[in-house]
Amino acid sequence: MTEHESSLRWLASRGRPVARPTPYIGALLATRNAGTIRVLPWFLLFGVLALVAGIAHAQLFGATASLPAYAVCFVAQLTMWRAVRSRQRELAKHTSPWPGPPAKPLDGWFTASAVLAYGGGAALAVSLLPAARAAGWLTLLGMSALCAGAILTSFLRAPVLAEDEASFAVYRGLLAENLHAASPSFAAVPPLLDVVTHRLPPAYGPWLVAYVALVVVTELVAYVRGRRPLPPGHYGDPLPRGTAVDWSPPEAR
C-alpha cells in the first residue's frame, strides 16, 4: 500500500473520506510510514544493544524464555519510535509554531494500563516469585519502564505539527497512536512464555494470566478511544457525492 492510499484509509476510518488530503495533512500522515532503508540502521543498532543487555541479564539472573521476547519488544519499540520521530523532525523544519492549545495529554486508560503493567508486575514478582527470579523480572520491568518513559517523553514534548484546526485534529489522532510505541503490553505479555515453559511456580500462572488480561484490555480501550472520529473541517478534496469508500486491500482488487 502506498503512502497516499494509507493516508486516505486513515482519514476514512475516522469519518473523513477524501479524494486527496491537503498537502500538509498528507505530509503529516506520511510520518506514520518509514522505508526499510531508513529504519534498518536503527533496527540493527537497537538490536545489538538489546543483545548485549540480554547476555548481561542472563549472566546475572539466568536465562528465561521471556528474556528474548523482552529484547524483541525493546528493539521494535525503539525502532518504531525513532522512525516516526525522524520524519516528524523533518516536517517540523517546514512548520510554523502552533499558536493553538497543546495536544491532549495521556488518556486515562493508557495511564491505567501502564500502572497495571509496571506496578502490578512488580507486586506479583515480589509476592509470588523466589528472590532471584523476582530480581530478574523486576530488572526487565525497570528496563521496559525506562524505554517506555523515553518514548513517551519524546512524543509528548515534541512540538505540535499543525497549521489549522483540521491538521491539529489529525496530529492529535496520530499522537494517540504513536504513544502505543510505549505499549505497556510489551512489558506484561513476555512472562507468559515462562509459564508455558514451566519456569514459574504452577500457582503463579492464573495470577499472571489475569494480570496480562487486565493490562491488554485497558490498553485496548485506550487505543479504541484514540480512534474517535475527526471533527468537521477541511481535510482534503471531497469525494464526489455517492462515492463508496474502497476498503479492500490493493492485492484483492
N, C-alpha and C positions, 0 to 999 in steps of 0.2 A: 504494500500500500504506500502511495506517495505521501509526502508531507501535506500536499493540498487536499487529498482525499481524507487523510487523517483529521485535518482541521475541520473540514465540512462535517464529518461524522461527530466530532466532539461538540460542535455547536448544535447540530441537530438533536443529539442525545440530551441536550439541555434546553430544548424547546425553541431554538432559534435557527431553523434551517435556512440557509442562504445559498445562492448560486456561486458566490465568491465572497470571501471575507474581506473586510477593509485591509489595506496594506499593513497597517500597524497590528491589527489583530492577527493577521496571517503570520507576521513575524513573531508575535508573542506566542502563538500556538506552536510555531516551529521549534521553540525552545524545548518542547517535550521530546523531540527526536534528535538523536545524535548518531552519526555514521560510525560504522565499525572501526574505521581507521582512526577516528578521533578518540574513541573510547578505549581501544586496545592498549595503548601505553599505560593508561591509568589502571586498567584491569590487571596488567602484568605487575605494575608497581605494588598495588594493594595486595595482589596475590602473593608476592614474595614476602611482604611484611606479615601477612597472615600466616604464612608457612613458618616463618621464623618464630613468631609468637606462639604458634601451636606446638612447635617442637619444645620450646621452653616450658610451656604449660604442662605438656605430657611428662617431661622430666621431673617437674616439681610435684605434680599431683597424680600422675599416672594417666595412661591413655583411656579414653572413653569413646563410645560410639557417637556421643553428641559433639565432641570436640571438632571433628571435620565439618559437621553441619554448622556450627558456630562460625568457623573460618569462612565457609562459603557465604553465609549471611553477611559477614563483615565486608567481604570483597564486593558482593552485589550491592549492598547499601552505599558504600563509599564510591563505587564506580558510577552508580546512578546519580548520586548527589553531584559528583564532580562534573559529569557530562551536562547536567541541566544548568548548574551554576556557571559553567563556562559559556554557554550560549546566552544566558541571561546577562552576563557581564558585557558581551559583545553588543547586545541590544541596548543596554544601559548607556553606552557611549553615544548613542544617537537619540536618546530620550531626555527631554527636559524634566527637571524635578517635578514630581506630582504635587500640586498645591492642595489637593483634597485631603480627606481623612485617611488615616493609616489603614492597612488591611486588617481584617478581623483577626483577633488573637486565636490561640489554640482552642479548638472545640472541646467542650467539657467531656464528651465521650472519649475523645482521643486521650485527654489527660487521665481519665479514669482507667483507660486501658494501660497506660504507662505505669500508673500507680500499682495496679494489679500485677503487672508483669514483673516489676522490679521489687516492690515491697512484698507482694505475695510470694514471689520466688525466693527471696531472702528468708522469709518466715518459714517456708517449707524446708529449705535447706538446713536451717539451724535446728528446727524442731524434730525432723524425721530422719536426717542422714547422719552417719558417723562423721566424726570431726574432719577426717581427711577428705572425704567426698564433699562435705559441706563447704570446706575451704576452696576446693576446686571449682564448684559451681558458683560460689559467691564471686570468685575471681572472674569467671566468664561473664556473670551478670554485670560486674563492675566495668569490664571492658565494653560490653554491649551498651551500657548506660553512657559511657564516655563517647562512644561512636555516635549514638543517637543524639546526645546533647550537642555535639559539634555540628551535626547536620541541621538540627532544629534551629540552633543559634544562627547559622549561616543563612537559612531561608528567612527567618523572622526578622533579622536585622538588615536584610538586603533592601535596597531602595525599591519603592513601588514602581512598576513598569506600566504606565498608563498615560494616555493623552486625553481621554474623555471618560464619561461615565460608563460607556459600553466596554471599553478596553479595561477599565478598572474592575468591572464585574467579571470579565474573563480572567484577569490576573488573580482575583480572589479565588475563583474556581480552581485555577492551576496551583495556587498556593496550598489549598486544601489537599490536592493530590500529592504535591511534592513532599508534604510533611510525612507522608507514609513511606518515604525512603528511610525514615527513622522508625519504622514499624515496630511496636512493642511485641508483636507476634514473633518477630525474629529472635527475641530473647527468650520467649516462653516455649516455643514448639520443639527446639532441638533435644531437650532432655527426654522427650518421649522415646527417642531411639535407645536410651539407656534402659527404659522399661522393656522394650521389645527384645533387647539382647540380654535381659535378665541380669543387668549390672546393678540394679537397685533393689532394695528390700521389697518383697511382694506387697506389703501393706502400703507402700508408697504410691503404687500405680493408680488407684482410684482418686487419691488426692491430687496427683499430678494431672490426670485427665480432666478433672473438674476445674483445676487452675487454668489449664490451657484453654478450655472451652470458654471460660469467663473472659479471658484476655482477647481471644479471637472474636467473640461475639460483640464485645464492647467496641473493638476497633472497627468491625464491620459496620456497626451502627454509625460510627463517626464517618466512615467512608461514604455511606449512603447519604448522610446528611450533607456532605460536601458536594454531592452531585445534584443539588437543588436546581430548578430551572433558573435561567438567567432572566433578569428584569427586562422590561421593554427598553429598546434602544436601537441604534443603528450599528449592526454587526457586519453588514456587507450588502451586496446586491441581492434584493429579494428574489425568491424563486417565482416563476410565473404561476398565476393562480391555478390551483388544481394539480400542481406537480406533486407526485408522490416521492417521498424520500426513499432512496435505494439503500437498504441496509445490508444487501448481500455482499460477501467478500469478493474482491476482484477475481479470484480464481473460479468462482461459481458462475460468473457471467457468461 
